[in-house]
Amino acid sequence: MVMTASIPGIWKNVLLALDIAGYVFAFFLLPRIILERRRPSATLAWMLGIALLPLIGIPLYFLIGVRRIRRHIRAKIATVSPATSSSLSYRLRPEELPTAIGERCGRVLLASGTPPPTEGNRIIFLRGGDEAYEAVFSLIGSARDHLHAQFFILDVDPVGRRFIQALAARAREGIHVRLLLDAVGSWRALRRTVRPLREAGGQVAAFMPAFPLHRRWSAHLRNHRKLLIVDGRKAFTGGMNIGKKYMGPRPTKEQWRDVAAVIEGPALPDLQALFLDDWAFSTEETLPPGVLFSPPVRFTGGDPPPCVLQVAASGPDRRTRPIYEGVFAAFAAARKRLWIETPYFVPDEGIGAALRNAALRGVDVRLIVPGTSDLRVVSLAGRSYFDEMMAAGVRIFLYRPTNLHTKVLVVDDDVGVIGSPNVDMRSFFLNFELGVFLYARSRIEALADGFLEDLGNSEAVDPVRFARRSRPLQLLEDTCRIFSPLF
């Protein structure tokens, strides 16, 4: 109850009314929190906070506590994307995947609502900012009908401005350009930078504004996906946003270490459907199929060789967590190696236990994280897990040349993952993410080669030396860990 003894006049009545309203609202809100089925400790914390301090706890809950949203628009998209049907000839059943671990992972993803794997795809990895830059602008220049792009961050810098100029030029030539940016990650670009594209006839939308004045809003449920689709036939995806930190015409010391991919083949309809789903949610515009779902090309040979891919999307709008479930299944099934590159390592209890268990049973578990992170708080939270991981046999390495932003998983020779998710609770439980699961040995080996290249530029963490860090630093790490689900 708010203390009102020293507050004069009418303000006593105002605060008393707010206090009573807060407790009444809390009475109806608490059952909702219980039904969300969070971890018991998290549920209890929210219940106590709202019950004891409703005027603080209730706004805080709606600001950072809501973990689910509803998409009434998704049913419309389902009628637009017949290419996602599992009956098409290039779809595979999980038991048709080449390895037991792949079958297990594919089966879990399929049961979690992910489309079945597709065969006959071509995927080319881009491991430098210069390669990604060239690929992005080459794809934009090759469009004949439409360009669909969505990114978490569009930086206001020379690369971001050139990206908008390139899209605007194609829009003036009659290409249908649709750009979807996260309202928080790209808030600066959405103010002025995108104006030339709008003036050229392109469409720009913001994904879930952070202010409650909008009908669909959220301060912390963000769209972290990165995707550029050209005519429904080629796609650029991975961990890179648009900005000079991520890519540029030539390599620089300031560019982060990252990886992306260009994909062609039968997986494209799944990527296209995902973009249209997000676009419809943000704009309430449902687009007709037309060439948006043109028959995909199925590769049977060439270099690189064709491969099996499975496009997985996760987000707070889904009942299940496909990417989390797929990653967990792969980790639990690993027999030889489990290699992880991630800029942010904040695992939940399940993923943490799976990594420790894999190391204890003799799997070669290696983790590369940034030596110097762009998010200090997240880095400190991640380091609070190092002791228990290394005690179980996990080997941890710090990438030194620049900030590491690569998001890659390699499990044996059987499963590889590339995309937008980090190995942290925000990616697994809060963000809208896009992950591409690979089930082809040659392409998985290419990911492993990139991992080993980065390993050569990394410094191993010495468990004995790390354990000697100061007590104040350990306290700071553990404090950051407490709040890690919010990052």
Backbone hydrogen bonds, N-H to C=O, Kabsch-Sander energy under -0.5 kcal/mol:
donor,donor_aa,acceptor,acceptor_aa,energy
7,I,4,T,-1.4
11,W,8,P,-1.1
12,K,9,G,-1.4
13,N,9,G,-0.7
14,V,10,I,-2.1
15,L,11,W,-2.7
16,L,12,K,-2.4
17,A,13,N,-2.4
18,L,14,V,-2.4
19,D,15,L,-2.5
20,I,16,L,-2.5
21,A,17,A,-2.6
22,G,18,L,-2.5
23,Y,19,D,-2.0
24,V,20,I,-2.3
25,F,21,A,-2.7
26,A,22,G,-2.5
27,F,23,Y,-1.9
28,F,24,V,-1.2
29,L,25,F,-1.7
30,L,26,A,-2.4
32,R,28,F,-0.5
33,I,29,L,-1.8
34,I,30,L,-2.1
35,L,31,P,-2.2
36,E,32,R,-0.7
36,E,33,I,-0.7
37,R,34,I,-1.3
43,T,39,R,-2.6
44,L,40,P,-2.6
45,A,41,S,-2.1
46,W,42,A,-2.3
47,M,43,T,-2.4
48,L,44,L,-2.6
49,G,45,A,-2.4
50,I,46,W,-2.4
51,A,47,M,-2.5
52,L,48,L,-2.6
53,L,49,G,-1.9
56,I,53,L,-1.3
57,G,53,L,-3.7
58,I,54,P,-2.1
60,L,56,I,-1.9
61,Y,57,G,-2.2
62,F,58,I,-2.0
63,L,59,P,-1.6
64,I,60,L,-2.7
65,G,60,L,-0.6
65,G,61,Y,-2.4
66,V,61,Y,-1.2
69,I,316,P,-1.8
72,H,70,R,-0.6
74,R,71,R,-0.8
76,K,73,I,-1.0
77,I,73,I,-1.1
78,A,74,R,-1.8
79,T,75,A,-0.8
79,T,76,K,-0.8
80,V,77,I,-1.7
81,S,77,I,-1.1
84,T,81,S,-1.8
85,S,82,P,-1.8
88,L,85,S,-1.1
91,R,88,L,-1.9
92,L,117,P,-2.2
96,E,93,R,-2.3
97,L,94,P,-1.7
103,E,99,T,-2.4
104,R,100,A,-2.3
105,C,101,I,-2.6
106,G,102,G,-3.1
107,R,103,E,-2.4
108,V,104,R,-2.0
109,L,105,C,-2.4
110,L,106,G,-2.5
111,A,107,R,-2.4
112,S,108,V,-1.3
113,G,110,L,-1.5
114,T,109,L,-2.5
118,T,309,L,-3.0
119,E,90,Y,-2.1
121,N,307,C,-2.2
122,R,264,E,-2.7
124,I,262,V,-2.3
126,L,260,A,-3.1
127,R,125,F,-0.5
132,A,128,G,-2.3
133,Y,129,G,-2.2
134,E,130,D,-2.2
135,A,131,E,-2.2
136,V,132,A,-2.7
137,F,133,Y,-2.1
138,S,134,E,-1.9
139,L,135,A,-2.5
140,I,136,V,-2.2
141,G,137,F,-1.9
142,S,138,S,-1.1
142,S,139,L,-0.5
143,A,139,L,-0.6
143,A,140,I,-1.0
147,L,176,H,-2.9
148,H,229,I,-2.5
149,A,178,R,-2.6
150,Q,227,L,-2.9
151,F,180,L,-1.6
155,D,153,I,-0.5
155,D,242,I,-2.9
157,D,155,D,-1.5
161,R,157,D,-2.8
162,R,158,P,-2.2
163,F,159,V,-2.2
164,I,160,G,-1.9
165,Q,161,R,-2.5
166,A,162,R,-2.6
167,L,163,F,-2.2
168,A,164,I,-2.7
169,A,165,Q,-2.3
170,R,166,A,-1.7
171,A,167,L,-2.2
172,R,168,A,-2.2
173,E,169,A,-0.9
174,G,171,A,-1.6
175,I,170,R,-2.3
176,H,145,D,-2.5
177,V,175,I,-0.7
178,R,147,L,-2.6
178,R,176,H,-0.5
179,L,203,Q,-2.7
180,L,149,A,-3.1
181,L,179,L,-0.5
181,L,205,A,-2.4
182,D,151,F,-1.6
183,A,207,F,-2.0
186,S,182,D,-2.1
187,W,184,V,-1.3
190,L,186,S,-2.2
191,R,187,W,-0.6
191,R,188,R,-1.0
192,R,188,R,-1.0
193,T,188,R,-0.6
194,V,189,A,-1.7
195,R,192,R,-1.9
197,L,194,V,-0.7
198,R,194,V,-1.8
199,E,195,R,-2.7
200,A,196,P,-1.2
201,G,198,R,-1.5
202,G,197,L,-2.5
203,Q,177,V,-2.9
205,A,179,L,-2.5
207,F,181,L,-2.9
208,M,206,A,-0.7
214,H,211,F,-1.8
217,W,215,R,-0.6
218,S,209,P,-2.0
222,R,220,H,-1.1
224,H,222,R,-0.9
224,H,432,F,-2.1
227,L,150,Q,-2.8
228,L,236,F,-2.1
229,I,148,H,-3.4
230,V,234,K,-2.7
231,D,146,H,-2.2
231,D,229,I,-0.6
233,R,230,V,-2.6
234,K,230,V,-1.3
235,A,263,I,-1.9
236,F,228,L,-2.7
237,T,261,A,-2.4
238,G,226,K,-0.7
239,G,259,V,-1.9
242,I,153,I,-2.1
243,G,241,N,-0.7
246,Y,243,G,-1.3
247,M,243,G,-2.1
248,G,129,G,-1.1
255,Q,252,T,-0.8
256,W,245,K,-3.5
257,R,403,N,-2.7
258,D,256,W,-0.6
260,A,126,L,-2.3
261,A,237,T,-2.7
262,V,124,I,-2.3
263,I,235,A,-2.9
264,E,122,R,-2.4
265,G,233,R,-0.6
268,L,265,G,-2.1
270,D,267,A,-0.6
271,L,267,A,-1.5
272,Q,268,L,-2.9
273,A,269,P,-2.6
274,L,270,D,-1.7
275,F,271,L,-2.1
276,L,272,Q,-2.6
277,D,273,A,-2.0
278,D,274,L,-2.1
279,W,275,F,-2.9
280,A,276,L,-2.7
281,F,277,D,-2.0
282,S,278,D,-2.0
283,T,279,W,-2.5
284,E,280,A,-2.5
286,T,284,E,-0.6
287,L,285,E,-0.6
292,L,289,P,-2.3
293,F,289,P,-0.5
293,F,290,G,-0.8
294,S,291,V,-1.4
299,F,120,G,-2.9
299,F,297,V,-0.6
307,C,121,N,-2.2
309,L,118,T,-2.3
310,Q,437,F,-1.9
312,A,310,Q,-0.6
312,A,435,G,-3.1
314,S,433,E,-1.7
318,R,315,G,-1.7
325,E,321,R,-2.9
326,G,322,P,-2.8
327,V,323,I,-2.7
328,F,324,Y,-2.7
329,A,325,E,-2.3
330,A,326,G,-2.1
331,F,327,V,-2.7
332,A,328,F,-2.6
333,A,329,A,-1.2
334,A,330,A,-0.9
334,A,331,F,-0.8
338,L,364,D,-2.8
339,W,410,V,-2.7
340,I,366,R,-2.3
341,E,408,V,-2.6
342,T,368,I,-2.0
346,V,344,Y,-0.7
346,V,423,V,-1.8
352,G,348,D,-2.4
353,A,349,E,-2.3
354,A,350,G,-2.2
355,L,351,I,-2.3
356,R,352,G,-2.3
357,N,353,A,-2.8
358,A,354,A,-2.1
359,A,355,L,-2.2
360,L,356,R,-2.4
361,R,357,N,-1.5
362,G,359,A,-1.5
363,V,358,A,-2.4
364,D,336,K,-2.6
365,V,363,V,-1.4
366,R,338,L,-1.9
366,R,364,D,-0.6
367,L,395,R,-2.4
368,I,340,I,-2.7
369,V,367,L,-0.5
369,V,397,F,-2.5
371,G,399,Y,-2.5
376,R,374,D,-0.6
379,S,375,L,-2.2
380,L,376,R,-2.4
381,A,377,V,-2.2
382,G,378,V,-2.5
383,R,379,S,-2.1
384,S,380,L,-0.9
384,S,381,A,-0.7
385,Y,382,G,-1.7
386,F,383,R,-1.0
387,D,383,R,-0.5
389,M,385,Y,-2.0
390,M,386,F,-3.0
391,A,387,D,-2.2
392,A,388,E,-1.0
392,A,389,M,-0.6
393,G,389,M,-0.5
393,G,390,M,-0.8
394,V,389,M,-2.3
395,R,365,V,-2.6
396,I,394,V,-0.5
397,F,367,L,-3.0
398,L,459,E,-2.8
399,Y,369,V,-2.9
399,Y,397,F,-0.6
400,R,457,N,-2.0
405,H,257,R,-3.6
405,H,403,N,-0.5
406,T,257,R,-0.5
408,V,341,E,-1.9
409,L,417,V,-2.0
410,V,339,W,-2.4
411,V,415,V,-3.0
412,D,337,R,-2.4
412,D,410,V,-0.5
414,D,411,V,-1.7
415,V,411,V,-2.0
416,G,438,L,-1.7
417,V,409,L,-2.2
418,I,436,V,-1.9
419,G,407,K,-0.9
420,S,434,L,-2.8
423,V,344,Y,-0.6
424,D,422,N,-1.6
425,M,346,V,-1.3
428,F,424,D,-2.0
429,F,425,M,-2.4
430,L,425,M,-0.5
430,L,426,R,-2.1
431,N,426,R,-3.0
432,F,222,R,-2.8
433,E,314,S,-2.4
433,E,431,N,-0.6
435,G,312,A,-3.0
436,V,418,I,-3.1
437,F,310,Q,-2.7
437,F,435,G,-0.6
438,L,416,G,-3.3
439,Y,308,V,-2.2
444,I,440,A,-2.4
445,E,441,R,-2.5
446,A,442,S,-1.3
447,L,443,R,-1.7
448,A,444,I,-2.2
449,D,445,E,-2.4
450,G,446,A,-1.7
451,F,447,L,-2.1
452,L,448,A,-2.4
453,E,449,D,-2.0
454,D,450,G,-2.1
455,L,451,F,-2.3
456,G,452,L,-1.7
457,N,454,D,-1.1
458,S,455,L,-1.7
459,E,398,L,-2.7
461,V,396,I,-2.9
462,D,460,A,-0.5
466,F,462,D,-3.0
467,A,463,P,-1.9
468,R,464,V,-0.6
468,R,465,R,-1.0
469,R,466,F,-1.6
474,Q,470,S,-2.0
475,L,471,R,-2.6
476,L,472,P,-2.2
477,E,473,L,-2.5
478,D,474,Q,-2.6
479,T,475,L,-2.1
480,C,476,L,-2.3
481,R,477,E,-1.9
482,I,478,D,-1.5
483,F,479,T,-1.1
484,S,481,R,-1.2
486,L,483,F,-2.0
487,F,484,S,-1.5
